[in-house]
């Protein structure tokens, strides 16, 4: 599943995780810490939108 930051367009792909953020592949966005933010612009994960 992919989620997109509404401000800068950065995408979190749960299948790939985020090596830069230390998040392992296969980690669903729901399992990310509540304080997770976009690594590019700092928007909190609660504002990310599911990408079809």
Biopython code that builds the backbone (N, CA, C, O; Angstrom):
import numpy as np
from Bio.PDB.StructureBuilder import StructureBuilder

atoms = [
    (1, "UNK", "N", (0.841, -1.170, 0.000)),
    (1, "UNK", "CA", (0.000, 0.000, 0.000)),
    (1, "UNK", "C", (0.895, 1.245, 0.000)),
    (1, "UNK", "O", (1.924, 1.291, 0.674)),
    (2, "UNK", "N", (0.479, 2.239, -0.765)),
    (2, "UNK", "CA", (1.241, 3.483, -0.849)),
    (2, "UNK", "C", (0.430, 4.626, -0.257)),
    (2, "UNK", "O", (-0.792, 4.689, -0.393)),
    (3, "UNK", "N", (1.149, 5.527, 0.406)),
    (3, "UNK", "CA", (0.553, 6.719, 0.996)),
    (3, "UNK", "C", (1.364, 7.916, 0.553)),
    (3, "UNK", "O", (2.588, 7.846, 0.449)),
    (4, "UNK", "N", (0.669, 9.029, 0.290)),
    (4, "UNK", "CA", (1.327, 10.209, -0.261)),
    (4, "UNK", "C", (1.200, 11.401, 0.685)),
    (4, "UNK", "O", (0.134, 11.661, 1.243)),
    (5, "UNK", "N", (2.308, 12.114, 0.852)),
    (5, "UNK", "CA", (2.310, 13.347, 1.634)),
    (5, "UNK", "C", (1.540, 14.414, 0.846)),
    (5, "UNK", "O", (1.818, 14.633, -0.333)),
    (6, "UNK", "N", (0.575, 15.076, 1.492)),
    (6, "UNK", "CA", (-0.226, 16.067, 0.771)),
    (6, "UNK", "C", (0.510, 17.367, 0.453)),
    (6, "UNK", "O", (0.043, 18.153, -0.372)),
    (7, "UNK", "N", (1.631, 17.599, 1.082)),
    (7, "UNK", "CA", (2.364, 18.851, 0.870)),
    (7, "UNK", "C", (3.424, 18.716, -0.227)),
    (7, "UNK", "O", (3.426, 19.473, -1.198)),
    (8, "UNK", "N", (4.322, 17.747, -0.060)),
    (8, "UNK", "CA", (5.445, 17.663, -1.004)),
    (8, "UNK", "C", (5.335, 16.501, -1.998)),
    (8, "UNK", "O", (6.081, 16.449, -2.976)),
    (9, "UNK", "N", (4.400, 15.567, -1.748)),
    (9, "UNK", "CA", (4.227, 14.458, -2.689)),
    (9, "UNK", "C", (5.091, 13.238, -2.407)),
    (9, "UNK", "O", (5.027, 12.264, -3.157)),
    (10, "UNK", "N", (5.908, 13.262, -1.336)),
    (10, "UNK", "CA", (6.724, 12.093, -0.991)),
    (10, "UNK", "C", (5.798, 10.922, -0.734)),
    (10, "UNK", "O", (4.719, 11.102, -0.169)),
    (11, "UNK", "N", (6.200, 9.724, -1.138)),
    (11, "UNK", "CA", (5.360, 8.547, -0.968)),
    (11, "UNK", "C", (5.985, 7.538, -0.021)),
    (11, "UNK", "O", (7.179, 7.247, -0.088)),
    (12, "UNK", "N", (5.142, 7.010, 0.869)),
    (12, "UNK", "CA", (5.547, 5.888, 1.714)),
    (12, "UNK", "C", (4.940, 4.639, 1.115)),
    (12, "UNK", "O", (3.721, 4.539, 0.975)),
    (13, "UNK", "N", (5.789, 3.683, 0.759)),
    (13, "UNK", "CA", (5.357, 2.410, 0.205)),
    (13, "UNK", "C", (5.612, 1.348, 1.260)),
    (13, "UNK", "O", (6.763, 1.033, 1.563)),
    (14, "UNK", "N", (4.542, 0.796, 1.819)),
    (14, "UNK", "CA", (4.704, -0.168, 2.908)),
    (14, "UNK", "C", (5.457, -1.423, 2.472)),
    (14, "UNK", "O", (6.086, -2.076, 3.305)),
    (15, "UNK", "N", (5.410, -1.771, 1.200)),
    (15, "UNK", "CA", (6.160, -2.935, 0.724)),
    (15, "UNK", "C", (7.667, -2.688, 0.757)),
    (15, "UNK", "O", (8.450, -3.610, 0.983)),
    (16, "UNK", "N", (8.062, -1.444, 0.530)),
    (16, "UNK", "CA", (9.485, -1.099, 0.493)),
    (16, "UNK", "C", (10.008, -0.556, 1.825)),
    (16, "UNK", "O", (11.210, -0.592, 2.085)),
    (17, "UNK", "N", (9.096, -0.052, 2.668)),
    (17, "UNK", "CA", (9.535, 0.587, 3.903)),
    (17, "UNK", "C", (10.243, 1.900, 3.581)),
    (17, "UNK", "O", (9.990, 2.510, 2.542)),
    (18, "UNK", "N", (11.119, 2.326, 4.467)),
    (18, "UNK", "CA", (11.887, 3.554, 4.234)),
    (18, "UNK", "C", (13.251, 3.382, 4.887)),
    (18, "UNK", "O", (13.408, 3.595, 6.090)),
    (19, "UNK", "N", (14.223, 3.000, 4.090)),
    (19, "UNK", "CA", (15.571, 2.764, 4.611)),
    (19, "UNK", "C", (16.114, 4.008, 5.304)),
    (19, "UNK", "O", (16.730, 3.915, 6.366)),
    (20, "UNK", "N", (15.886, 5.169, 4.702)),
    (20, "UNK", "CA", (16.363, 6.440, 5.250)),
    (20, "UNK", "C", (15.824, 6.686, 6.665)),
    (20, "UNK", "O", (16.497, 7.293, 7.498)),
    (21, "UNK", "N", (14.599, 6.205, 6.923)),
    (21, "UNK", "CA", (13.941, 6.405, 8.216)),
    (21, "UNK", "C", (14.117, 5.212, 9.152)),
    (21, "UNK", "O", (13.663, 5.248, 10.295)),
    (22, "UNK", "N", (14.776, 4.153, 8.669)),
    (22, "UNK", "CA", (14.975, 2.970, 9.485)),
    (22, "UNK", "C", (13.746, 2.085, 9.591)),
    (22, "UNK", "O", (13.584, 1.357, 10.571)),
    (23, "UNK", "N", (12.880, 2.144, 8.588)),
    (23, "UNK", "CA", (11.646, 1.358, 8.602)),
    (23, "UNK", "C", (11.793, 0.185, 7.637)),
    (23, "UNK", "O", (12.075, 0.362, 6.452)),
    (24, "UNK", "N", (11.595, -1.006, 8.172)),
    (24, "UNK", "CA", (11.782, -2.233, 7.402)),
    (24, "UNK", "C", (10.699, -2.417, 6.340)),
    (24, "UNK", "O", (9.559, -1.993, 6.531)),
    (25, "UNK", "N", (11.062, -3.053, 5.217)),
    (25, "UNK", "CA", (10.056, -3.391, 4.204)),
    (25, "UNK", "C", (8.945, -4.231, 4.825)),
    (25, "UNK", "O", (9.192, -5.047, 5.712)),
    (26, "UNK", "N", (7.722, -4.021, 4.348)),
    (26, "UNK", "CA", (6.580, -4.767, 4.847)),
    (26, "UNK", "C", (5.906, -4.142, 6.058)),
    (26, "UNK", "O", (4.982, -4.728, 6.623)),
    (27, "UNK", "N", (6.361, -2.945, 6.468)),
    (27, "UNK", "CA", (5.778, -2.278, 7.635)),
    (27, "UNK", "C", (4.584, -1.422, 7.202)),
    (27, "UNK", "O", (4.755, -0.439, 6.481)),
    (28, "UNK", "N", (3.371, -1.794, 7.641)),
    (28, "UNK", "CA", (2.204, -0.979, 7.287)),
    (28, "UNK", "C", (2.265, 0.387, 7.961)),
    (28, "UNK", "O", (2.852, 0.534, 9.033)),
    (29, "UNK", "N", (1.666, 1.365, 7.337)),
    (29, "UNK", "CA", (1.707, 2.725, 7.884)),
    (29, "UNK", "C", (1.094, 2.777, 9.287)),
    (29, "UNK", "O", (1.490, 3.607, 10.105)),
    (30, "UNK", "N", (0.136, 1.899, 9.565)),
    (30, "UNK", "CA", (-0.504, 1.869, 10.880)),
    (30, "UNK", "C", (0.476, 1.480, 11.987)),
    (30, "UNK", "O", (0.261, 1.814, 13.151)),
    (31, "UNK", "N", (1.540, 0.781, 11.631)),
    (31, "UNK", "CA", (2.532, 0.359, 12.619)),
    (31, "UNK", "C", (3.673, 1.357, 12.809)),
    (31, "UNK", "O", (4.533, 1.161, 13.667)),
    (32, "UNK", "N", (3.681, 2.419, 12.015)),
    (32, "UNK", "CA", (4.702, 3.452, 12.199)),
    (32, "UNK", "C", (4.386, 4.214, 13.477)),
    (32, "UNK", "O", (3.219, 4.332, 13.852)),
    (33, "UNK", "N", (5.407, 4.732, 14.152)),
    (33, "UNK", "CA", (5.153, 5.506, 15.381)),
    (33, "UNK", "C", (4.219, 6.686, 15.097)),
    (33, "UNK", "O", (4.240, 7.251, 14.004)),
    (34, "UNK", "N", (3.412, 7.048, 16.076)),
    (34, "UNK", "CA", (2.486, 8.182, 15.914)),
    (34, "UNK", "C", (3.225, 9.463, 15.541)),
    (34, "UNK", "O", (2.681, 10.322, 14.847)),
    (35, "UNK", "N", (4.464, 9.585, 16.004)),
    (35, "UNK", "CA", (5.230, 10.805, 15.733)),
    (35, "UNK", "C", (5.937, 10.790, 14.371)),
    (35, "UNK", "O", (6.682, 11.717, 14.052)),
    (36, "UNK", "N", (5.706, 9.728, 13.556)),
    (36, "UNK", "CA", (6.337, 9.661, 12.237)),
    (36, "UNK", "C", (5.910, 10.860, 11.405)),
    (36, "UNK", "O", (4.739, 11.237, 11.373)),
    (37, "UNK", "N", (6.894, 11.448, 10.733)),
    (37, "UNK", "CA", (6.650, 12.594, 9.853)),
    (37, "UNK", "C", (7.289, 12.353, 8.503)),
    (37, "UNK", "O", (8.217, 11.554, 8.377)),
    (38, "UNK", "N", (6.795, 13.040, 7.507)),
    (38, "UNK", "CA", (7.391, 12.995, 6.176)),
    (38, "UNK", "C", (8.867, 13.381, 6.304)),
    (38, "UNK", "O", (9.180, 14.430, 6.866)),
    (39, "UNK", "N", (9.775, 12.547, 5.789)),
    (39, "UNK", "CA", (11.200, 12.858, 5.908)),
    (39, "UNK", "C", (11.650, 14.039, 5.045)),
    (39, "UNK", "O", (12.775, 14.517, 5.184)),
    (40, "UNK", "N", (10.783, 14.503, 4.168)),
    (40, "UNK", "CA", (11.136, 15.632, 3.304)),
    (40, "UNK", "C", (10.654, 16.962, 3.887)),
    (40, "UNK", "O", (11.409, 17.932, 3.945)),
    (41, "UNK", "N", (9.365, 16.999, 4.325)),
    (41, "UNK", "CA", (8.817, 18.287, 4.746)),
    (41, "UNK", "C", (8.247, 18.309, 6.168)),
    (41, "UNK", "O", (7.843, 19.369, 6.647)),
    (42, "UNK", "N", (8.208, 17.157, 6.851)),
    (42, "UNK", "CA", (7.802, 17.136, 8.253)),
    (42, "UNK", "C", (6.315, 17.031, 8.539)),
    (42, "UNK", "O", (5.905, 17.214, 9.685)),
    (43, "UNK", "N", (5.498, 16.743, 7.542)),
    (43, "UNK", "CA", (4.058, 16.591, 7.770)),
    (43, "UNK", "C", (3.801, 15.290, 8.544)),
    (43, "UNK", "O", (4.359, 14.252, 8.188)),
    (44, "UNK", "N", (2.965, 15.326, 9.598)),
    (44, "UNK", "CA", (2.660, 14.114, 10.358)),
    (44, "UNK", "C", (1.953, 13.062, 9.499)),
    (44, "UNK", "O", (1.224, 13.395, 8.565)),
    (45, "UNK", "N", (2.181, 11.776, 9.833)),
    (45, "UNK", "CA", (1.618, 10.681, 9.040)),
    (45, "UNK", "C", (0.104, 10.699, 8.975)),
    (45, "UNK", "O", (-0.470, 10.183, 8.015)),
    (46, "UNK", "N", (-0.569, 11.282, 9.975)),
    (46, "UNK", "CA", (-2.032, 11.297, 9.969)),
    (46, "UNK", "C", (-2.609, 12.077, 8.793)),
    (46, "UNK", "O", (-3.787, 11.932, 8.469)),
    (47, "UNK", "N", (-1.784, 12.903, 8.153)),
    (47, "UNK", "CA", (-2.240, 13.689, 7.016)),
    (47, "UNK", "C", (-1.967, 13.005, 5.670)),
    (47, "UNK", "O", (-2.406, 13.491, 4.628)),
    (48, "UNK", "N", (-1.251, 11.890, 5.692)),
    (48, "UNK", "CA", (-0.960, 11.178, 4.451)),
    (48, "UNK", "C", (-2.242, 10.600, 3.875)),
    (48, "UNK", "O", (-3.137, 10.195, 4.618)),
    (49, "UNK", "N", (-2.330, 10.562, 2.561)),
    (49, "UNK", "CA", (-3.510, 10.023, 1.888)),
    (49, "UNK", "C", (-3.152, 8.706, 1.204)),
    (49, "UNK", "O", (-2.085, 8.569, 0.606)),
    (50, "UNK", "N", (-4.066, 7.741, 1.305)),
    (50, "UNK", "CA", (-3.874, 6.456, 0.627)),
    (50, "UNK", "C", (-3.890, 6.698, -0.880)),
    (50, "UNK", "O", (-4.757, 7.399, -1.401)),
    (51, "UNK", "N", (-2.933, 6.117, -1.556)),
    (51, "UNK", "CA", (-2.813, 6.272, -2.997)),
    (51, "UNK", "C", (-3.344, 5.013, -3.677)),
    (51, "UNK", "O", (-2.951, 3.900, -3.328)),
    (52, "UNK", "N", (-4.224, 5.189, -4.635)),
    (52, "UNK", "CA", (-4.800, 4.034, -5.349)),
    (52, "UNK", "C", (-3.859, 3.454, -6.363)),
    (52, "UNK", "O", (-4.201, 2.484, -7.039)),
]
sb = StructureBuilder()
sb.init_structure("model")
sb.init_model(0)
sb.init_chain("A")
sb.init_seg("    ")
for serial, (resi, resn, name, xyz) in enumerate(atoms, 1):
    if name == "N":
        sb.init_residue(resn, " ", resi, " ")
    sb.init_atom(name, np.array(xyz, "f"), 0.0, 1.0, " ", f" {name:<3s}", serial, name[0])
structure = sb.get_structure()
